[in-house]
Amino acid sequence: RARKWLDDKGVAHRFFDYRVEKLDPKVVDDWFARAGWEQVFNRNSTTFKELPEAEKAGIDAKKARQMILSETNLIKRPVLDTGKELVFGFRADAFAAATGQ
C-alpha cells in the first residue's frame, strides 16, 4: 500500500527490502537516534509475539538493536525516511505530511 501511495502521488522513492538485503547497523543507529528505539521496534509483529517470554522481557535500546539486527521483522514497516522525517508504518496522512503531498 505504501509503495502504491508513493507511486500514485508521484513521489520518487527507492524500495529497500531489509528482509532480503542486509541492513546496515548504522541505519538502525540513525533511526534510534532520530525517532527513539520504541518507534522502530515492533512489539505487535508476529515475530515478537512468538518469542519466548524471557526474550520479550527487559527490552531496552541495546537489546532492541541486537534483536532487530538479527531479525529485521522486528522493525515496524514500512519505513519512510525522507532524510528529515521518519515514518514507521503506513498511514496516508503521515506519509502526506512527511512528503508534502
Secondary structure, 3 states (H helix, E strand, C coil): CHHHHHHHCCCCCCCCCCCCCCCCHHHHHHHHHHHCHHHHECCCCHHHHCCCHHHHCCCCHHHHHHHHHHCHHHECCCEEECCCCEEECCCHHHHHHHHCC
